[in-house]
Amino acid sequence: MILKSNNEIKRYEIFSVYVTDAKEEYLEYNFANKESYLTYLNKLEVKSIHLNKLDIGEKDKIITLTTCSFEFNDARIMVNGKQLE
């Protein structure tokens, strides 16, 4: 995936795609330590219906995109990507 912002192009490799309920708290921003961040990243990988085993570490930047889905009422598709250098 390639995103352009402020004339800067950033590339991301998708590592997780999953369906969730809009009522579920699916985004986390603050982490107490690196272990809690790595646990969060692992949770995203485990939920994924997209098979792309990607090494993700504590210093990696990720992006989360979400859109409506129709698997059930209030379904959302979540797409997570790792920023590439």
C-alpha positions in Angstrom: 0.0 0.0 0.0 1.3 3.5 -0.9 0.1 6.7 0.8 1.0 10.2 -0.2 0.7 13.0 2.4 2.3 16.5 2.3 4.1 15.5 -0.9 5.7 12.6 1.0 5.2 9.0 -0.1 5.0 6.3 2.5 4.9 2.6 1.8 3.2 0.1 4.0 3.1 -3.7 3.9 -0.2 -5.2 5.0 0.2 -7.7 7.9 -3.4 -8.0 9.3 -6.9 -7.8 7.9 -9.8 -8.8 10.1 -13.5 -8.2 10.7 -14.7 -6.7 14.0 -17.7 -5.2 15.7 -17.9 -1.4 15.7 -18.6 -1.5 19.4 -15.4 -3.3 20.2 -12.4 -1.2 21.3 -10.1 -2.1 18.5 -7.6 0.8 18.5 -4.9 1.3 21.1 -2.6 4.3 21.1 -0.7 4.3 24.4 1.3 1.4 25.7 2.9 1.1 29.2 6.0 -0.6 27.8 7.4 -2.4 24.8 5.9 -5.8 25.8 2.3 -4.4 25.8 2.9 -2.9 22.3 4.2 -6.2 21.1 1.3 -8.0 22.6 -1.1 -5.7 20.8 0.7 -6.3 17.5 0.5 -10.0 18.0 -3.2 -9.8 18.7 -3.7 -8.1 15.4 -1.7 -10.8 13.6 -3.7 -13.6 15.3 -7.0 -12.1 14.3 -6.0 -11.7 10.7 -7.7 -13.5 7.8 -4.9 -12.2 5.5 -1.9 -14.6 5.6 1.3 -12.5 5.5 3.8 -13.3 8.2 5.8 -10.2 8.6 8.4 -9.4 11.3 7.1 -6.6 13.4 9.1 -5.1 16.2 8.7 -2.5 19.0 10.2 0.3 16.8 7.9 -0.3 13.8 5.3 2.2 12.9 1.9 0.9 11.9 -1.2 2.3 10.2 -4.7 1.2 10.8 -7.5 1.7 8.2 -11.1 0.9 8.9 -14.2 0.8 6.8 -17.8 -0.5 7.0 -18.4 -4.1 6.2 -21.5 -6.2 5.8 -20.8 -9.6 7.5 -23.1 -8.6 10.3 -24.7 -5.4 11.7 -22.1 -2.8 12.6 -19.3 -4.9 11.1 -15.9 -3.2 10.3 -13.0 -4.4 8.3 -9.6 -3.4 9.9 -6.5 -3.3 7.8 -3.1 -2.9 9.5 0.2 -2.2 7.7 3.8 -1.8 8.7 5.6 1.3 7.5 8.5 0.4 5.2 11.7 2.5 5.1 
